[in-house]
């Protein structure tokens, strides 16, 4: 447990530093095409139960998923280990006029009663966790029967372990969220060092996700994948990797 606590503390410290810039990116997404696509995704994949429903945003960051869900009528609770992220989430939700509850919480062991939520969502969280399978099991326990878990994530650090991903990483355009206006002067090296120790950095996903979700007894559905294709200028070889993905698990 001490090792886990140390790892989670280091991850939280890093995201505290990134909170302001990440929040700016969230506001830009909410106001642009990304926000509209997210609203459409939630409306299609997470239909609001009759009479309303409770949704948990795990690792909520500055509140992108929380605010998008609240706009559709969900009663939202967001948890995060980063206090500065929570401060940004509250501010962003207030500015958007979408009330939500934001509180400190451990994503691997959220402190709620079983079957408390109709839906659970998260973005770019699972790869951060020292014990991702245990986290998935905990989230499924919190869902009511028929409840939905939506995960948006990616193979963010697979280039540290896989040769094809390494070659693509050297050639591709950095993602929008890595723009200097969002990262600022924060040194990202510590997160890369942490990523080297995290189990999901070294595995191909979403294959791992599907296998694990089904082992836990839930129904898995891949919603979308984001693929990067580049041509090596020296060998002229076409390289293709899965960068990001979104999937839904339904509790049976």
C-alpha positions in Angstrom: 0.0 0.0 0.0 2.9 2.4 0.8 4.1 2.0 -2.8 0.7 2.6 -4.2 0.2 5.7 -2.0 3.6 7.0 -3.1 2.7 6.5 -6.8 -0.7 8.1 -6.5 0.9 11.0 -4.6 3.5 11.6 -7.4 0.8 11.4 -10.0 -1.4 13.9 -8.1 1.6 16.3 -7.6 2.2 16.3 -11.4 -1.4 17.0 -12.3 -1.6 19.8 -9.7 1.1 21.5 -11.7 -0.8 20.9 -14.9 -4.2 22.0 -13.6 -4.3 25.6 -14.9 -3.2 24.8 -18.5 -5.3 21.6 -18.6 -8.3 23.7 -17.4 -7.7 26.1 -20.3 -7.8 23.2 -22.7 -11.0 22.0 -21.2 -12.7 25.3 -21.6 -11.6 25.5 -25.2 -12.9 22.0 -25.8 -16.3 22.8 -24.2 -16.7 25.8 -26.4 -15.7 24.1 -29.7 -16.3 21.1 -31.8 -14.9 18.7 -29.1 -17.7 19.8 -26.8 -20.3 19.2 -29.4 -19.0 15.8 -30.3 -18.9 14.9 -26.6 -22.5 16.0 -26.1 -23.5 13.8 -29.0 -21.5 10.9 -27.7 -23.0 11.1 -24.2 -26.6 11.5 -25.6 -26.1 8.4 -27.7 -24.3 6.1 -25.3 -25.5 7.2 -21.9 -29.2 7.8 -22.2 -30.5 9.5 -19.1 -32.8 7.2 -17.0 -36.4 8.3 -16.7 -36.7 10.6 -13.7 -33.0 11.4 -13.8 -29.8 9.6 -13.0 -26.6 9.8 -11.0 -23.2 9.9 -12.8 -19.7 9.6 -11.3 -16.8 11.2 -13.2 -13.7 9.5 -11.8 -10.5 11.5 -12.1 -12.6 14.4 -13.3 -9.7 16.8 -13.8 -11.0 20.3 -14.7 -14.5 18.9 -15.3 -14.9 18.3 -19.0 -17.0 15.1 -18.7 -18.8 16.4 -15.6 -20.0 19.5 -17.3 -20.9 17.7 -20.5 -23.0 15.2 -18.5 -24.6 17.9 -16.4 -25.7 19.7 -19.5 -27.7 16.6 -20.4 -29.5 16.5 -17.1 -27.3 14.1 -15.1 -26.8 14.6 -11.4 -23.0 14.6 -11.4 -20.3 13.9 -8.8 -16.7 14.3 -9.8 -13.7 13.0 -7.8 -10.0 13.6 -8.2 -6.8 13.3 -6.1 -5.6 16.7 -7.4 -7.0 19.6 -5.3 -6.1 22.1 -8.0 -7.9 20.1 -10.6 -11.0 20.1 -8.4 -10.7 23.9 -7.9 -10.6 24.3 -11.7 -13.6 22.0 -12.1 -15.7 23.9 -9.7 -14.8 27.2 -11.4 -15.5 25.8 -14.9 -18.9 24.3 -13.8 -19.9 27.5 -12.2 -19.0 29.5 -15.3 -21.0 27.0 -17.4 -24.0 27.2 -15.1 -23.9 23.4 -14.6 -23.9 22.5 -10.9 -22.0 19.4 -9.9 -20.3 18.0 -6.7 -16.5 17.9 -6.8 -14.5 16.2 -4.0 -11.2 14.5 -3.3 -11.4 10.8 -4.0 -9.1 7.9 -4.9 -10.0 6.6 -8.4 -8.9 3.0 -7.4 -11.2 2.9 -4.5 -14.0 5.5 -4.7 -15.8 5.8 -1.3 -19.4 5.3 -2.3 -21.9 2.6 -1.6 -22.3 -0.3 -4.1 -24.8 0.4 -6.9 -24.9 4.1 -6.2 -24.6 5.3 -9.8 -26.4 4.8 -13.1 -23.3 5.8 -15.1 -19.5 6.2 -14.5 -17.2 8.0 -16.9 -13.6 9.0 -17.1 -11.0 10.3 -19.6 -7.3 9.8 -19.7 -7.4 8.2 -16.3 -7.0 4.4 -16.4 -3.4 4.5 -17.8 -2.5 6.7 -14.7 -3.4 4.0 -12.2 -1.0 1.5 -10.5 -3.8 -1.1 -10.2 -6.1 -0.6 -13.2 -7.9 -3.9 -13.0 -8.8 -3.3 -9.3 -10.1 0.1 -10.3 -12.4 -1.3 -13.0 -13.7 -3.9 -10.6 -14.4 -1.1 -8.1 -16.2 1.1 -10.7 -18.4 -1.8 -11.8 -19.4 -2.5 -8.1 -20.6 1.1 -7.9 -22.9 0.8 -10.9 -26.5 -0.3 -10.7 -27.5 -3.4 -12.8 -27.6 -2.2 -16.4 -25.4 0.8 -15.6 -22.8 2.0 -18.0 -19.1 2.7 -17.6 -17.6 4.9 -20.4 -13.8 5.1 -20.7 -11.9 7.3 -23.0 -8.2 6.7 -23.0 -5.2 5.9 -25.2 -1.8 4.2 -25.7 -0.1 7.3 -24.3 3.3 5.9 -23.4 3.4 2.7 -25.4 6.2 4.3 -27.4 8.5 3.7 -24.5 8.1 -0.1 -24.9 7.0 -0.8 -28.5 9.2 -0.1 -31.5 6.4 0.7 -34.0 4.9 3.2 -31.6 8.3 4.7 -30.9 8.8 5.3 -34.7 5.4 6.9 -35.0 5.9 9.0 -31.9 9.0 10.5 -33.5 7.1 11.4 -36.7 3.6 12.4 -35.7 2.2 15.8 -34.9 1.9 16.2 -31.1 -1.7 16.2 -29.8 -3.5 19.4 -29.3 -3.4 19.1 -25.5 0.4 19.2 -25.6 0.4 22.7 -27.2 2.8 25.0 -25.2 -0.2 27.3 -24.3 -1.7 24.3 -22.4 1.4 22.8 -20.9 3.1 26.2 -20.1 6.5 25.8 -18.3 5.6 22.6 -16.6 8.3 20.0 -16.9 6.7 16.8 -18.3 9.7 14.6 -17.7 8.4 13.4 -14.2 5.2 12.1 -15.8 7.2 10.1 -18.3 9.3 8.6 -15.6 6.2 7.7 -13.6 4.6 6.2 -16.8 7.5 3.8 -17.1 6.4 2.2 -13.9 2.7 2.0 -14.7 1.3 -1.3 -15.9 -0.8 0.0 -18.8 2.0 1.9 -20.4 3.4 -1.3 -21.8 0.3 -3.1 -23.1 -1.7 -2.8 -26.2 -5.1 -1.3 -25.7 -8.1 -1.5 -26.0 -7.4 -5.2 -26.3 -6.4 -5.3 -22.7 -9.5 -3.4 -21.7 -11.9 -5.7 -23.5 -10.3 -8.8 -22.0 -10.4 -7.4 -18.5 -13.9 -6.0 -18.6 -15.3 -9.3 -19.9 -13.3 -11.2 -17.2 -15.0 -9.0 -14.6 -18.4 -10.1 -16.0 -19.5 -6.9 -17.9 -20.5 -6.5 -21.5 -17.9 -4.6 -23.6 -18.5 -2.4 -26.6 -15.8 -0.5 -28.5 -17.4 2.9 -29.5 -14.5 4.5 -31.5 -10.8 4.4 -32.1 -8.4 7.1 -33.2 -5.7 5.8 -35.5 -2.5 7.6 -36.5 -0.9 6.7 -39.9 2.5 8.0 -40.9 5.0 7.2 -43.6 8.7 6.8 -42.6 10.5 9.2 -44.8 13.6 7.0 -45.0 12.1 3.5 -45.5 8.8 4.7 -47.1 7.1 2.2 -44.8 3.5 3.1 -43.7 3.1 2.8 -40.0 -0.2 2.6 -38.2 -1.0 2.7 -34.5 -4.0 3.1 -32.2 -3.6 6.4 -30.3 -7.0 6.7 -28.6 -10.3 4.9 -28.0 -13.6 5.1 -26.3 -15.5 2.1 -25.0 -18.6 1.3 -23.0 -19.1 -1.5 -20.4 -22.5 -2.5 -19.3 -23.0 -4.1 -15.9 -25.1 -7.2 -16.3 
